[in-house]
Amino acid sequence: MNKSIWKLPFLDISLIKKIKNNKKIWSRNSIIPSFFLGKFVKVHNGKNFKRFLITRDLIGYKFGKFCNTRTFNLKPKKANKKIKKK
């Protein structure tokens, strides 16, 4: 389901202040504005910050789309099965 047309895209107010200052972003549901073009930002994924460059292709998407919060193990842990001797 799409967002209503009359609702504007969400942009956190604190992002406007961070143009010149530290560019650590906690608001993952904010859209990427055009004034961040060509700058590096750090987006919080719940544990640490992921750094990436804002390019023209990323403008209009949300910050959280490019910073995954979950890691997938290629080798899952094996359960220790004890063999009972009779």
N, C-alpha and C positions, 0 to 999 in steps of 0.2 A: 504494500500500500504506500503510495507516495504522500509526501508532505503537502499540505494545502497551499495553494498559490498565494493566498493573502498573508501567509506567515512568511516573514523574512528569514534568510539563513542566519543561524545562530553564530554570533561572534562575541566571545567573552571580553568584557571591558578591560580586563587586565592585559590583554594582548596589545591593545593600542598603546599602552604605556611602555611596553617592552621593546619598542622599535629600537631605541638607543641603548637600553640597559641589557641586563642578562636575559638571554632568550631561552630560559627553561620554561617549558609549557606543561602544565598539569591538565589543562582542559582539552581532552581528547575529542570531545564532540563538537568543537568549534571548527568552522570552515577555515581553509587556508586563504588569507586575504592577499591581494595583489601587492601590497606594500612590503611583503616578506620576500619578494622575488630576488633571487641571487644571494640569499643569506642562509647561513647555517643555523638550525634550531635544534634544541634537545627536547624530545618528547618523553614524558614519564610513562613507563609501561607497567607500573605497579611495584617494581623493585628497583630499577635503575633507569637511567636516561639513555635513549637511543638518539644519535646525532645523524641528521641528514640535511642535504642541500635542497632548498626550495627552487624548483624549476618551473617553467611556464606550464608544463603538463600537469603539475600537482595543484595548481590554483583552482579553487572551487571544491576540492575534496576535503574530507575531514582529516585532522591530524592523526586520529587513532587508526585510520586505515593502513597507514604505512609503518606502524609500530606495533608488532604483534606482542600479545601479553602471555602467550603460552608457548612452551617449548615442547617439542616432541622428541622422545627418545628413540633412536634408531634401534637400539638393543634393549628391549624391555627386560626388567629384572625377572629372573626365573625363581619360582617358588621352591623352597627347600623341602623336598619330600623325604620323610624318614621312613625307611622300610622296617616294618616290625617283624622280628624273628619269632617263630613259634617254637 
